Amino acid sequence: YPDPTTDDERWVVVDVAPVVAFREPVSLGTIKADPALSEIALVRRGRLSVVPLTPAEFRHVLALGKTKLPSRRSGRAVA
């Protein structure tokens, strides 16, 4: 939706909320040091607060945070 802090129509706001909290935080340093994540936008382009991840990259970050997502069907945790 339009960013309420500016009249510039190009600025938008995206609200995000976690599905589940990470069991362990994953720092920017950890992400930057991990060869499996060397190509994500967060590493390649600085100053981004929201970046797309491939499903494999997302699963890898979840694993770094020792976190599993609940299954959409059963509510049980899945990797």
C-alpha positions, 0 to 999 in steps of 0.5 A: 500500500502507499507509504504514508511518510511520502507523497511519492507514489513509487514508495510502498509499504509491505507489512511482514510478520513471522509465521514462527520465531527462529529458535536461534537468530541468524545474523547478517554475518552468518549469512554473508559467511555462508557459501550457500547464500553467496548469491542472495540479494541481501549479500549481492546488494546492500541496504535491502530490508526485504529480499526474495529467496529461492525455496532452497535458500529459505530452507537453508536459512531455516536450518541455520536458525534451527527452525522448522515451519509448521505444516499447513495441513497438520500443524506439525513442524516441517523443514 
